[in-house]
Amino acid sequence: MRVRVPDNCLGLDAAGGRRYDARHGIVDVDPIDVPAISRSYAGQIGLIVQSVSFASAPGRTCACGFSAFAWQEKCPRCGRKLKEEA
């Protein structure tokens, strides 16, 4: 699950010692940790927001963390060439 965090947030700490690093205000979180994050203080006041993204399979990814559609060849964020997901 992808969650949006404030831009100055470096990441999230989850139960069991799991740590999720943020990139450009986005954190990819294991679905098992989403309920606890939603119940946290930051989740309740709206600092952390769940988001859903749509992509066709297989998609393409960029080194900057952007997930793109399969037909895109260049990252719209940084302009780098995208890698095809396996």
C-alpha positions as CSV (number, residue, x, y, z in Angstrom):
1,M,0.0,0.0,0.0
2,R,1.3,3.4,-0.8
3,V,0.8,6.2,1.7
4,R,1.5,9.9,1.4
5,V,3.4,11.6,4.2
6,P,4.6,15.2,4.7
7,D,7.5,16.1,2.4
8,N,9.9,16.6,5.3
9,C,9.1,13.1,6.7
10,L,12.0,10.7,6.3
11,G,10.0,7.5,6.9
12,L,7.8,5.5,9.2
13,D,8.7,3.0,11.9
14,A,6.3,0.1,12.3
15,A,5.7,-2.7,14.8
16,G,8.3,-5.4,14.8
17,G,11.2,-3.1,14.0
18,R,10.2,-2.6,10.4
19,R,11.2,0.8,8.9
20,Y,9.8,2.3,5.7
21,D,11.8,5.0,4.1
22,A,10.0,7.9,2.4
23,R,10.8,9.2,-1.1
24,H,9.3,12.5,-2.2
25,G,6.5,12.2,0.3
26,I,5.6,8.7,-0.6
27,V,6.1,5.5,1.5
28,D,5.4,2.0,0.2
29,V,4.1,0.1,3.3
30,D,3.4,-3.6,3.8
31,P,-0.4,-4.0,4.0
32,I,-0.1,-5.7,7.4
33,D,1.1,-2.3,8.8
34,V,-1.6,-0.1,7.3
35,P,-4.2,-0.5,10.0
36,A,-1.8,0.5,12.8
37,I,-0.5,3.5,10.7
38,S,-4.1,4.6,10.1
39,R,-4.9,4.4,13.9
40,S,-1.8,6.3,14.8
41,Y,-2.0,10.0,15.9
42,A,-0.5,11.1,12.6
43,G,-3.0,9.0,10.7
44,Q,-6.0,10.2,12.6
45,I,-5.2,13.9,12.1
46,G,-4.6,13.5,8.4
47,L,-0.8,13.8,8.2
48,I,-0.6,10.3,6.7
49,V,-3.0,9.5,3.8
50,Q,-3.5,6.2,2.0
51,S,-3.4,6.5,-1.7
52,V,-4.2,4.1,-4.4
53,S,-2.3,4.0,-7.7
54,F,-3.3,2.3,-10.9
55,A,-0.8,0.7,-13.3
56,S,-1.0,-1.9,-16.0
57,A,1.0,-5.0,-15.5
58,P,3.9,-5.2,-16.1
59,G,4.7,-1.6,-15.4
60,R,7.9,0.4,-15.4
61,T,9.8,2.0,-12.6
62,C,12.3,4.8,-12.2
63,A,15.3,5.1,-9.9
64,C,13.6,8.2,-8.3
65,G,10.8,5.8,-7.1
66,F,8.1,6.7,-9.6
67,S,5.9,3.9,-10.9
68,A,4.8,4.4,-14.4
69,F,2.5,2.7,-16.9
70,A,3.8,0.0,-19.2
71,W,3.7,2.3,-22.3
72,Q,5.7,5.1,-20.8
73,E,9.4,5.1,-21.6
74,K,10.6,8.3,-19.8
75,C,9.9,9.3,-16.2
76,P,7.6,12.4,-16.1
77,R,9.2,13.4,-12.7
78,C,12.9,13.4,-13.5
79,G,13.2,12.6,-17.2
80,R,15.3,9.4,-16.8
81,K,14.7,6.2,-18.9
82,L,12.3,3.8,-17.1
83,K,13.1,0.2,-16.3
84,E,10.6,-2.6,-17.1
85,E,9.3,-4.5,-14.1
86,A,9.8,-8.2,-14.1
